[in-house]
Structure formats: structure tokens, C-alpha cells
């Protein structure tokens, strides 16, 4: 039996989302930009999906821009804003590379974080005091994709609004929808990114909320130019089936969220407690009270996570490490580096993330396989 504990990477497609896709793929396959009957039927699917998604995200249907996923939504937010307003972008040091890379490309400012993994508000105050007039957008994710730490978005937005009212506020909410009230917590943001495959829709579909309250959002420059779809903000033929699934999955996620958060948090806490108790030197990152309910992120002294993942996979446990291979050389996670983790300890990081189909059996499997795997790796030196 396979035990999947990598929901922060991607989720299985919900049966209801798949059911929404099938008739569109087989029968109602018209191009929604056309004028004939089949095109109008496809366009109706888009209109209904836009309304469903707007309800889930707490915005107006006309503020939804459908994209090919979170990376495109993040890039549209950052590059689209800088291209239209000029100035400099800013983001936190723990952003996903879909935000961090375009910010750095546009000569942006990277804000430090605390050892707890939250944006350093004192540093933000200093940045907006010094660079307030030149800022065009400030991007801080709602919840971190590695540690699960929830960011103080309301405080950040308040500080930016006071010192740099011309700057847009963007939040990458890709990891948040399953676990947080995005409609409420992201209401302070002008731009909000989501990605369907993080909450039960297929890969390759997402959205950017572009609120109409700030005058600068009307000037957002498209990065995909072509057919003028999405009110001129994103050219390209719509992924109608994916968009229908996106809306259904979002609606179900919001409806079930309270129950799922409670259930998954209990699983996560039992998992984290069991690991810390059973593995000497295991360090759980972040304060659970400040994290999403689904992520158990731990570091182990004296091992490398790639080897640990290999042993876990042999035990039919699918997980991920908060490290990546760059230029042929292993580098620790930029998130852990920003939090001040020792390089050697960061190499032994492990992210176990749960979701709507996770069970006690998944937790039991990890607690049975992980301690001897760590011990075996330490014995090898």
C-alpha cells in the first residue's frame, strides 16, 4: 500500500472535479471565444466557474483571471505590475521561486524573515521608510510551502499602505486554500494567486484575483499577449475543462475546510509528536500554532534528506525534502537558509504533508519506517 504524504507538492484529483471535466472533454469541447452554439455553451461553463471561484475566494467574478497555474499567476502579478507601474518589487526571502525569481529579475528587494519563519516586520518598516516611493508591489505568501508558517499579511498590508499607498499588495495563496480562510485573510491583498492542483483540481490550471479597488490594478500588463481573453489580461484559449474542475474543487474545499482542518491537524500533531519522541535530535521547524494544519516539517542531524527519501520510498512512503539540486550541487532550502538554519542541519530536512484523503494508516506507516531509516543513515556516517 502506498502512503502519500506530499500533498503540499500536489493533490489527487477529486472525483467531483474529474466528473466536471469529462463531459467538457468529450462533448462540450467548443472554444469559448467563438460565436456558435457550442462556443456559447463552453463560455457558459466559464461564467459559472468564475462565479463559483469568486464565492470561494471572496471576490467579484470579474476580478478572476484564469491562468495555467500558480507560477503564471505569480509572474503575472509581479512582472505585470512592474511592467505597468515601473518602480521596484519586494518580497520575503521565503517566497516560492515563482515570486522570488521575478522579483530578483526586476532588481527587487528581498525582505528577511525571523528564525520562526515569519516576515521581519521591523525590517519591512525600514524598507518602506527608505524605499516607499519607489515600491510598485510587495508580495508575501499567505502560508509557506515548506514549513507551513502563516504570514502576518494584515500587518504587512497596513504598513505598506501607510508608507507606500501606490504599491500593490500581492499574496501567493497557493498553499492556503485548504487550510485557511483565504476570502477573509487575503481580503487585504490587491492580487491573490491560487493553483488548482493544490486542492484537488488537475495540474495546469489556476487563477489570479485582480481586485478593482486599487487604481493600479487596472493597468496590469499581460505577460501572455494574443487573443485578448480574460479582459485583455491573459491571452490564450481557455482550459475549459480544467477551469470547471478548478471551481468545483475550490467550492468543495471551502465547504469542507473546517472539518478537514480539525481532522488533519490531529493527524499532523500525532505524526510530529511521534517523530520527535522516537528520533533523537529531530527538530520540528516552526511553531505549530502559527502553521497550517497539514505540514510536518522536521530536520535530522547527521543525515542527508535525499538518502532518507530513498529509504522511505522503499517503505512505500512518498514525501519530499525541503532542498533542491542546483547546478549539479546540493544546496539546502532557501527557506531554511533565510530562517538561519545551520547548513548541515538543513541538508537533513523532511516535509511530510497531509491532505483530504490522509489517514491514520499513513501516520502509522511513517512512524514505523522513519526512526529505523534515520538510525540506519546515521550508522553509515
Secondary structure, DSSP 8 states (H G I E B T S, - for coil): --EE-BTTT-----HHHHHHHHHHHHT----TTS-SHHHHHHHHHHHHHHHHHHHHHTS-GGGEEEESSHHHHHHHHHHHHHHHH-SEEEEETTS-HHHHHHHHHTT-EEE-B-TTSSB-HHHHHHHHHHHGGGEEEEE--SB-TTT-BB--HHHHHHHHHHH-TTSEEEEE-TTTTTTS-HHHHTTT-SEEEEEGGGTTS-TT-EEEEE-SSSGGGGG---SS-SS-TGGGTS-S---HHHHHHHHHHHHHHHHHHHHHHHHHHHHHHHHHHHHHHHSTT-EE-S-GGGB-TTEEEEE-TT--HHHHHHHHHHTTEE-B-SEEEETTEEEE-HHHHHTT--HHHHTTEEEEE--TT--HHHHHHHHHHHHHHHHHHHHH-
